[in-house]
Amino acid sequence: MPEDLDFSGRTVLVTGGAQGIGRAIVEAFALRGAHVVIADLQLPQAQALADELSGQACQVEAVCVDLADTTAVFERVQDLEQRLGRLDILVHNAGYFPLTPFAEITPAILERTLAVNLSALFWLTQAALPMFRRQGQGCVLATSSVTGPRVAYPGLSHYAASKAGVNGFIRNAALELAGYNVRVNGVEPGMIATPAMGNLGNEQLNETIATRVPLGRLGKPADIAGAMLFLASDLATYITGQTLVVDGGSTLREV
Ligand SMILES: NC(=O)c1ccc[n+]([C@@H]2O[C@H](COP(=O)([O-])OP(=O)(O)OC[C@H]3O[C@@H](n4cnc5c(N)ncnc54)[C@H](O)[C@@H]3O)[C@@H](O)[C@H]2O)c1
């Protein structure tokens, strides 16, 4: 393994790591030596992944959290601090995206979307900051999206607004936290084949979408995990406040 991608001795917290993109991020860091904590609403699924990777000599554990619950977010990070003593890389990947036409969005849907996708990123970062400051370094990564920051998708105006907010957070937090040697970056996935894609349509729609992607396929969760590894690695120590689009060229076409 190249030295730059060896995460031995580092602790990584991955939200929404039980399945989909988060699962691939957990695997990528765990298989490269990191101690990974999965924080997810679905504890049995997260625990099964932790057990599976522990069986491959990785250090992975699972904790249950609803990221819409601010108090619970602080408690989970403080519990991590007490047990493990450090956090090197925070990956806020969990996402909430119920497909809802604009006219049918309720306050409850909008509030939960913003709480999970955007507010949790604030509280996770704030809770981790004392550890980052003590360590003299830290890395925050967010799974954003091309939807919101660059393009639109019918039925996702609430989600698009939350992800545009994530990009705003990334730039501003990067500026404010640079003095503590904390880097803040994100990845903007395009269409990635995960359990969540079922939310948008069916197999046939997925196949149609795949033919429209310039690189000719839907993305894989590992495509996003690769970008996360790079941004967290020592290859990227001068990169902060940025998002990397990983979409197979989907958003390139001008007309
Ligand atoms: N799949 C795509 O095409 C795509 C595209 C762009 C961005 N994204 C982003 O990637 C991230 C992961 O998406 P995915 O496709 O893997 O989704 P997914 O639904 O397969 O997985 C999301 C995970 O987040 C967890 N989660 C959801 N709400 C939570 C909460 N309140 N508290 C704790 N955990 C919670 C779920 O239990 C699940 O394990 C999301 O932020 C999503 O917005 C995905």
PDBQT file of the ligand as one rigid body, heavy atoms in Angstrom, charges set to zero:
ROOT
HETATM    1  N1  LIG A 301     -26.599   7.598  -4.423  1.00  0.00    +0.000 N 
HETATM    2  C1  LIG A 301     -26.452   8.703  -5.129  1.00  0.00    +0.000 C 
HETATM    3  O1  LIG A 301     -26.638   8.699  -6.343  1.00  0.00    +0.000 OA
HETATM    4  C2  LIG A 301     -26.013   9.993  -4.461  1.00  0.00    +0.000 A 
HETATM    5  C3  LIG A 301     -25.788  11.098  -5.284  1.00  0.00    +0.000 A 
HETATM    6  C4  LIG A 301     -25.372  12.289  -4.701  1.00  0.00    +0.000 A 
HETATM    7  C5  LIG A 301     -25.168  12.368  -3.333  1.00  0.00    +0.000 A 
HETATM    8  N2  LIG A 301     -25.423  11.270  -2.565  1.00  0.00    +0.000 N 
HETATM    9  C6  LIG A 301     -25.200  11.428  -1.122  1.00  0.00    +0.000 C 
HETATM   10  O2  LIG A 301     -24.421  10.354  -0.663  1.00  0.00    +0.000 OA
HETATM   11  C7  LIG A 301     -24.736  10.083   0.694  1.00  0.00    +0.000 C 
HETATM   12  C8  LIG A 301     -25.016   8.605   0.857  1.00  0.00    +0.000 C 
HETATM   13  O3  LIG A 301     -26.054   8.260  -0.017  1.00  0.00    +0.000 OA
HETATM   14  P1  LIG A 301     -26.424   6.756  -0.373  1.00  0.00    +0.000 P 
HETATM   15  O4  LIG A 301     -26.883   6.752  -1.774  1.00  0.00    +0.000 OA
HETATM   16  O5  LIG A 301     -25.337   5.840   0.041  1.00  0.00    +0.000 OA
HETATM   17  O6  LIG A 301     -27.708   6.590   0.584  1.00  0.00    +0.000 OA
HETATM   18  P2  LIG A 301     -28.284   5.341   1.386  1.00  0.00    +0.000 P 
HETATM   19  O7  LIG A 301     -29.703   5.667   1.683  1.00  0.00    +0.000 OA
HETATM   20  O8  LIG A 301     -27.973   4.059   0.687  1.00  0.00    +0.000 OA
HETATM   21  O9  LIG A 301     -27.452   5.390   2.752  1.00  0.00    +0.000 OA
HETATM   22  C9  LIG A 301     -27.623   6.445   3.643  1.00  0.00    +0.000 C 
HETATM   23  C10 LIG A 301     -27.234   5.985   5.028  1.00  0.00    +0.000 C 
HETATM   24  O10 LIG A 301     -27.477   7.082   5.928  1.00  0.00    +0.000 OA
HETATM   25  C11 LIG A 301     -28.161   6.602   7.063  1.00  0.00    +0.000 C 
HETATM   26  N3  LIG A 301     -28.988   7.656   7.630  1.00  0.00    +0.000 N 
HETATM   27  C12 LIG A 301     -30.030   8.288   7.045  1.00  0.00    +0.000 A 
HETATM   28  N4  LIG A 301     -30.590   9.151   7.902  1.00  0.00    +0.000 NA
HETATM   29  C13 LIG A 301     -29.892   9.075   9.059  1.00  0.00    +0.000 A 
HETATM   30  C14 LIG A 301     -29.996   9.717  10.316  1.00  0.00    +0.000 A 
HETATM   31  N5  LIG A 301     -30.962  10.596  10.580  1.00  0.00    +0.000 N 
HETATM   32  N6  LIG A 301     -29.099   9.401  11.277  1.00  0.00    +0.000 NA
HETATM   33  C15 LIG A 301     -28.137   8.478  11.052  1.00  0.00    +0.000 A 
HETATM   34  N7  LIG A 301     -27.986   7.833   9.864  1.00  0.00    +0.000 NA
HETATM   35  C16 LIG A 301     -28.863   8.123   8.895  1.00  0.00    +0.000 A 
HETATM   36  C17 LIG A 301     -29.008   5.448   6.555  1.00  0.00    +0.000 C 
HETATM   37  O11 LIG A 301     -29.385   4.568   7.616  1.00  0.00    +0.000 OA
HETATM   38  C18 LIG A 301     -28.073   4.807   5.533  1.00  0.00    +0.000 C 
HETATM   39  O12 LIG A 301     -27.238   3.833   6.123  1.00  0.00    +0.000 OA
HETATM   40  C19 LIG A 301     -25.904  10.994   1.048  1.00  0.00    +0.000 C 
HETATM   41  O13 LIG A 301     -25.457  12.142   1.700  1.00  0.00    +0.000 OA
HETATM   42  C20 LIG A 301     -26.472  11.361  -0.300  1.00  0.00    +0.000 C 
HETATM   43  O14 LIG A 301     -27.136  12.603  -0.276  1.00  0.00    +0.000 OA
HETATM   44  C21 LIG A 301     -25.832  10.091  -3.086  1.00  0.00    +0.000 A 
ENDROOT
TORSDOF 0
